[in-house]
Amino acid sequence: AIEAPNPAPPTVDAFMEDILSYRMTQDRKKLMVRKVNDVFVFDVGKAAPPPAEQVKFQVNTRDWMIQLDPREEWKQMFVDVWRMHRDFFYDKNMQGADWAAARARYQPLLARVTDRAELNDVIAQMTSEVRALHSQVNTPDLRRGQDTIDVGGLGARVEKVAEGFKVAQLYAGDSELLEERSPLARSEVNVRIGEIITVVNGVLASEAATLGELLRNQHDKQVLLTVQGADGKRRDVVVTPTDPARERTLRYLTWERERKERVEAASQNRIGYVHLQAMGPNDIARWAREFYPVFMREGLILDLRSNNGGNIDSWIIEKLQRRAWHFWQSRRSDQATWNQQLAFRGHVVALMDANTYSDGETMAQGLRKLGIAPLVGVTTAGAGIWLSDQNRLRDGGIARAAEIGVFVDNGRERVWITEGVGVKPDVEVDNLPFATFKGGDAQLERAIKLLQDKMVKEPMVMPVVPPFPVLSK
């Protein structure tokens, strides 16, 4: 017999943790490891040094000074953008544009560029020659002045009164989520609508033209407010204002909640409402949270207005394409359920507007092409060529080349869709400025009416349990 003992499996030891990347030299003698703010160089083949001794292998980059010539960088980035569009744009013929002539036309302008923002302008003018609406030019390299002032937000709409600022509205999304509450509505603050902010950090609010001037650079800091209640009594509270971005989010969440409440009130909870602000990871989570509680309703309004895109249209369309084909009934419930689970059996209407963009438009196209929902609103932005964030420039900026065209070929038509023309609605309704300012939402109202009419003409019939079998006599 031949002995063939299994060799012991090799052991693996961690060389260094929490790294961003690593690379070996061409002669395979040195290993460079990069962490968040540090770079290390080790000898290949030697055991990892203890953590306390790793500092000996650290490359001191803090004293490095690299001389750059911005104008030479700008020239290089301009040419890189031109090349990336030449090599990656979905149509090698550049939609009829003479791409070599475009470079020759705009390249002389580089001699007059004085900063990175102006370079962006030249690049944008050149890339616009291909007539692609789904394209952006951005840079992270613009400097921000040290004297920039951000205004803290209290998550509220206030009105100027003699004593200070009266709280007219508290912004809030889902009341179950603490992070969606106004800073004034948190339990430790508990400022109510109608109460008046009279003092901010010792300054009389009555002397300020706006509340914002008393909250300059106060976001994420504790601020002392004196608040006058409905009974005229005053009390001090400590609040932490939000930054401007979070304040905008609270405004949006309030807008979303108000529309949801309008739909449920107008339909006696027979119609559900889901708004998708974008088509990314957070939005699919939002979809799951908002859709599944209403999947048994007779109607659904899917609001794609101001949706700025992403890439999850297929995930959501797949859920809406599920069809119930049999039902379950047990003695534990008077209500039958169905399979496929969580299939929506009611009618769907989708809303869109001129700010529905990119994958939001793809979502709208899919809902109509697949017969899931009619579209209500106005024509969308027209950004239909898919792209990525891989077209990076040397300073981290980007000039996105639209890489993947979208077309349909279904036997009836064979055409490019969305790009340059947008998605046209089945029912055109515009939200006019003055009526919208006054709180109206004509598009939402039309969607509710369409669903109500459809629910009358084609009601969602709940299944009737058949007679139980009698097998023994």
HELIX and SHEET records of a PDB file:
HELIX    1   1 PRO A   51  PHE A   57  5                                   7    
HELIX    2   2 PRO A   70  PHE A   88  1                                  19    
HELIX    3   3 MET A   94  GLY A   96  5                                   3    
HELIX    4   4 TRP A   99  TYR A  106  1                                   8    
HELIX    5   5 GLN A  107  ARG A  112  5                                   6    
HELIX    6   6 ARG A  116  THR A  127  1                                  12    
HELIX    7   7 SER A  128  VAL A  130  5                                   3    
HELIX    8   8 LEU A  178  GLU A  180  5                                   3    
HELIX    9   9 PRO A  183  ALA A  185  5                                   3    
HELIX   10  10 ALA A  205  GLU A  207  5                                   3    
HELIX   11  11 GLY A  212  LEU A  214  5                                   3    
HELIX   12  12 PRO A  244  SER A  267  1                                  24    
HELIX   13  13 PRO A  281  PHE A  291  1                                  11    
HELIX   14  14 TYR A  292  VAL A  294  5                                   3    
HELIX   15  15 ASP A  313  LEU A  320  1                                   8    
HELIX   16  16 ASP A  359  LYS A  369  1                                  11    
HELIX   17  17 PRO A  433  PHE A  437  1                                   5    
HELIX   18  18 ALA A  442  LYS A  457  1                                  16    
SHEET    1   A 4 SER A  21  MET A  24  0                                        
SHEET    2   A 4 LYS A  30  ARG A  34 -1                                        
SHEET    3   A 4 VAL A  39  ASP A  43 -1                                        
SHEET    4   A 4 GLN A  58  VAL A  59 -1                                        
SHEET    1   B 2 VAL A 137  ASN A 138  0                                        
SHEET    2   B 2 ILE A 398  ALA A 399 -1                                        
SHEET    1   C 4 ALA A 156  VAL A 161  0                                        
SHEET    2   C 4 GLY A 164  LEU A 170 -1                                        
SHEET    3   C 4 ILE A 196  VAL A 200 -1                                        
SHEET    4   C 4 VAL A 203  LEU A 204 -1                                        
SHEET    1   D 5 ALA A 156  VAL A 161  0                                        
SHEET    2   D 5 GLY A 164  LEU A 170 -1                                        
SHEET    3   D 5 ILE A 196  VAL A 200 -1                                        
SHEET    4   D 5 VAL A 223  GLN A 228 -1                                        
SHEET    5   D 5 ARG A 234  VAL A 239 -1                                        
SHEET    1   E 5 ILE A 271  HIS A 275  0                                        
SHEET    2   E 5 GLY A 299  ASP A 303  1                                        
SHEET    3   E 5 HIS A 347  MET A 352  1                                        
SHEET    4   E 5 LEU A 375  GLY A 377  1                                        
SHEET    5   E 5 VAL A 427  GLU A 428  1                                        
SHEET    1   F 2 HIS A 326  TRP A 328  0                                        
SHEET    2   F 2 THR A 337  ASN A 339 -1                                        
SHEET    1   G 2 PHE A 407  ASP A 409  0                                        
SHEET    2   G 2 ARG A 414  TRP A 416 -1                                        
END                                                                             
